[in-house]
Amino acid sequence: MTDSVFQGLPVWSCFPGSPAERAGVKKGDVVVLANGQRVETMDQYVAARALRTDKLELTVLRGRSMLELLVADLPNMSKEDI
C-alpha cells in the first residue's frame, strides 16, 4: 500500500474547544472522507460539509490508522469561515 492511496486534506491546526477538537480531530490528521465524499482540497471539504448541517462524519488517517470521527454541534459556516 502506498501513501498516494491516502491522499487527503491535512489538518494544520484545531481550535481548542471547537466541535472538531471535541470529536477527536488532531493536528497532523489527514481528512480522507467528509460525509462520505473524497476530500483532497478545501473546496471539496466545503462542498462535503454543506451536505449536512447537523453533523460531519469524517474519516481521517492518523499515522497508519484510519479513524471514523463524528463532529456534532456544527456552526453555520462558509468557505470564508474556515
Secondary structure, DSSP 8 states (H G I E B T S, - for coil): --GGGG--EE-----TTSHHHHHT--TT-EEEEETTEE-SSHHHHHHHHTT-SSEEEEEEEETTEEEEEEEES-----GGG-
